[in-house]
Amino acid sequence: MALLKLEELVVEYAGITILKGISVSVQEKEIVALIGSNGAGKTTTLNTIMGVLKPSTGAIAFSGEYIHGLAPENIVAKGISIIPEGRRVFSSLTVIENLKIGAMVQWNRSRVNQDIEAMTALFPSLKRRARQGAGTLSGGEQQMLAIARGLMSHPRLLLMDEPSMGLAPMIIEDIFKILQEINQKGTAILLVEQNAKLALEFAYRGYVLVSGRIAKMGSREALLEDDFVKKAYLGQHDV
């Protein structure tokens, strides 16, 4: 049984059909990439999983239970967390206060304190800046804080929306190493990423979303060698 399963999902927004019957699955402890151009429907997919948008038709199942129609906070409580595009940390709050917000759905003071210690061990720069306002952090540190905040709810599935956006290559490398470590500890990841090569090299499997439909799917090896993917997303052309 898949951990996450999207079944023929149709999503409309402002009178426009964004997703046109997509089916996607993520297994336990798996990393799956969802790639596509801007406007293909990638972020819409994540927002629909989180309950921010409601599907017109189709279904979303998590661990065998249908979750479409649930409020976002209830979906977080089920075991799904999202790291949104652009980080969206609370700039006026400290690093510690941001982390505490991530634990609000299952608050337990002693456990929260333990989790904060675990997150600042995983991201040492956050420990050094624990009492600073999140708005004073660098872009890379804010991305680390967003990931740490998402992990505070102990998700079984982490949704990542464009984690490399606006970051220097060295910082991107550090963040993806940490994501790999998180996955190795048992958390599944559904990754939306504009950098298709980075996403496919990181993932086990992938889906290619084109104009709201799944155009390709397969292992990372198959997609990295696919002519359509090479030409459209990897910048490789026949000579």
C-alpha positions in Angstrom: 0.0 0.0 0.0 1.3 3.4 -1.0 2.0 6.0 1.8 0.5 8.7 -0.4 -1.8 8.1 -3.4 -3.3 10.7 -5.7 -6.1 9.2 -7.8 -7.2 11.0 -11.0 -7.0 14.3 -9.3 -8.7 17.3 -11.0 -8.2 20.7 -9.5 -9.7 24.0 -10.7 -8.7 27.5 -9.6 -10.3 30.8 -10.6 -12.3 29.0 -13.3 -9.2 27.3 -14.8 -8.5 23.6 -14.7 -5.0 23.3 -13.3 -4.7 19.6 -12.7 -6.3 17.3 -15.3 -6.7 13.9 -13.7 -3.2 13.2 -12.3 -2.3 10.0 -10.5 0.9 10.0 -8.3 2.1 7.7 -5.5 4.8 7.8 -2.9 5.9 4.7 -1.0 7.1 4.6 2.6 10.6 6.1 3.0 10.7 6.9 -0.7 11.9 10.1 -2.4 9.8 11.1 -5.5 10.4 14.1 -7.7 7.7 16.0 -9.5 9.3 18.1 -12.2 7.8 20.4 -14.9 8.0 24.0 -16.2 6.5 27.0 -14.4 2.7 26.8 -14.5 2.6 23.0 -15.0 0.7 22.5 -11.7 3.5 21.4 -9.3 2.7 23.8 -6.5 -1.0 23.3 -7.0 -0.4 19.5 -6.5 1.3 20.1 -3.1 -1.3 22.7 -2.0 -4.1 20.2 -2.8 -2.4 17.5 -0.8 -2.2 19.9 2.2 -5.9 20.8 1.9 -5.3 24.4 0.9 -7.1 23.7 -2.4 -9.9 21.2 -2.8 -10.1 18.8 -5.8 -13.1 19.0 -8.1 -12.9 15.2 -8.6 -10.5 12.5 -7.7 -9.1 11.4 -4.3 -6.1 11.7 -2.1 -5.2 8.8 0.3 -2.6 8.8 3.0 -1.7 5.6 4.7 -4.9 4.0 3.3 -7.2 6.8 4.6 -8.8 9.4 2.3 -7.8 12.9 3.4 -9.1 15.2 0.7 -11.6 17.5 2.3 -9.7 17.7 5.6 -8.4 21.0 6.9 -4.7 21.7 6.6 -4.0 21.4 10.3 -5.7 18.0 10.4 -3.6 16.8 7.5 -0.5 17.9 9.4 -1.7 15.9 12.4 -2.0 12.8 10.1 1.7 13.0 9.3 2.3 15.3 6.3 4.3 18.5 6.4 5.1 21.0 3.7 8.2 23.2 3.3 6.7 26.0 1.1 8.3 27.8 -1.8 10.1 30.9 -0.6 10.6 29.5 3.0 7.8 31.7 4.5 9.4 31.9 7.9 7.9 34.3 10.4 10.5 37.1 10.1 9.6 39.0 13.3 9.8 35.8 15.5 13.0 34.2 16.7 14.3 30.9 15.4 13.0 29.1 18.6 9.6 30.7 18.2 9.4 29.5 14.6 10.3 26.0 15.6 7.6 26.0 18.3 5.0 27.0 15.7 5.9 23.8 13.8 4.9 21.7 16.8 1.6 23.3 17.5 -0.5 20.4 16.2 0.8 18.0 18.7 2.0 20.2 21.6 3.9 18.5 24.5 6.3 20.9 26.2 8.9 18.3 27.2 8.9 16.7 23.7 9.0 20.1 22.0 12.1 21.0 23.9 13.7 17.7 23.0 12.7 18.3 19.3 14.2 21.8 19.3 17.5 20.3 20.6 17.4 17.7 17.8 16.7 20.3 15.2 19.5 22.6 16.3 21.8 19.6 16.4 20.8 18.8 12.8 21.2 22.5 11.8 24.1 23.9 13.9 23.8 27.4 12.5 20.2 27.6 13.9 21.6 26.8 17.4 24.0 29.7 17.1 21.1 32.0 16.1 18.4 30.5 18.3 17.4 33.9 19.8 17.7 35.9 16.6 14.8 37.1 14.5 14.2 34.8 11.6 14.3 37.8 9.2 18.0 38.4 10.1 19.0 34.9 8.8 20.6 34.3 5.4 18.5 32.7 2.7 20.2 29.3 3.3 19.6 29.6 7.1 16.0 30.5 6.5 15.6 27.4 4.3 17.1 25.3 7.1 14.7 26.9 9.5 11.7 26.1 7.3 12.8 22.5 7.0 13.4 22.2 10.8 10.0 23.8 11.5 8.4 21.3 9.1 10.1 18.4 11.0 8.8 19.5 14.3 5.5 17.8 13.7 7.2 14.4 13.1 5.9 13.9 9.5 6.0 10.6 7.8 5.9 12.5 4.5 7.7 15.8 3.8 6.5 17.9 0.8 9.3 20.1 -0.5 8.5 23.1 -2.9 11.5 24.4 -4.7 14.1 24.1 -1.9 17.0 25.2 -4.1 15.4 28.5 -5.2 17.6 31.5 -4.7 20.4 29.6 -3.0 24.1 29.3 -3.8 25.3 26.0 -5.1 27.3 25.1 -1.9 24.2 25.8 0.3 22.0 23.7 -2.0 24.5 20.8 -1.6 24.4 21.1 2.2 20.6 21.2 2.2 20.2 18.2 0.0 22.6 16.2 2.1 20.5 17.0 5.1 17.3 16.0 3.2 19.0 12.7 2.3 19.8 12.1 6.0 16.2 12.9 6.9 15.0 10.4 4.3 17.5 7.7 5.6 15.9 8.1 9.0 12.5 7.1 7.5 10.8 10.2 6.3 9.4 10.0 2.7 9.8 13.1 0.5 7.8 14.4 -2.4 10.0 17.0 -4.1 8.9 19.8 -6.4 12.0 21.3 -8.0 12.6 23.6 -11.0 16.2 22.1 -11.3 15.2 18.8 -12.9 18.6 17.3 -13.0 19.1 18.0 -9.3 15.7 16.6 -8.4 16.0 13.4 -10.5 19.5 12.7 -9.2 18.2 13.0 -5.7 15.0 11.0 -6.1 14.3 7.3 -6.5 11.5 7.9 -9.0 10.0 10.8 -10.8 6.9 12.2 -12.6 7.0 14.9 -15.3 4.0 17.2 -15.2 3.1 19.0 -18.4 0.1 21.4 -18.5 -1.6 19.7 -15.6 -1.1 16.1 -16.9 1.5 13.4 -16.1 3.5 13.2 -19.4 6.2 10.8 -18.1 7.0 8.7 -15.1 9.7 6.3 -14.2 12.9 5.6 -12.3 15.5 8.4 -12.0 17.7 6.5 -14.4 15.0 6.1 -17.0 13.9 9.8 -16.8 17.5 11.1 -16.9 18.0 9.1 -20.1 14.6 10.0 -21.6 15.0 12.0 -24.8 11.9 14.2 -24.0 13.2 15.0 -20.5 16.7 15.7 -21.8 15.5 18.2 -24.3 12.8 19.8 -22.3 14.3 20.0 -18.8 18.0 19.0 -18.8 19.2 21.3 -21.6 20.5 18.4 -23.7 20.0 18.2 -27.4 21.0 15.9 -30.2 24.1 17.0 -32.1 
